[in-house]
Amino acid sequence: MAILNLIVPMRSVSIPAGARSYFLAGPISGGDDWQRLAIAHLATYDPECFVACPCRYGEDKKLQKYLVKSDGKVRFENQTHWERAFINHAAEHGCLLFWIPRESKRNPRPAKSGSYAQDTVVELGRYSERVSQRGWNMVVGAESEALPNLRTIHKNLCYDFGCNWKPEPEFPLYSSLARTVRAAIAKAKGE
């Protein structure tokens, strides 16, 4: 039976040639652990894939069966370097998946940490242009009203990917996590 391969921060993992990989990009603080749901969807619909998730799950019992041990071949200076390596790999050999849920009312981002999803917005801008120029794969999903400037972000994605905004945006912005994951799988498989 095939089993998903989960890569967590600072672990060095050599992904075999031809294997699909995904990077789960989006808010961690205040995002209600949407990554765990995305991992479950990927485990069901693309079970042989590799998933890099920036959450520090460690030895989480529910995810332990998916965790891949570090092969120690690469030492990352910090988590940002780790993220960049696996973002680039996923975009080129699978799909970079962005999901922006509404901020959690139960567990919001601490006010002293800045505005909700601020890092995600920066990463989205940074990688949308890079991915579009290189012909790599990226999908974006967001719950309605997740961000006050979501319409502007969507317009910028259209421009980065060379598609029209009017009369309807041609770059899809998926409204559910499940649809976003399914779109990422389709892109990664070249469908």
Summary of the structure (lengths in Angstrom):
residues: 191
radius of gyration: 16.0
end to end distance: 23.9
largest distance: 50.4
contacts: 565
relative contact order: 0.18
helix: 37%
strand: 13%
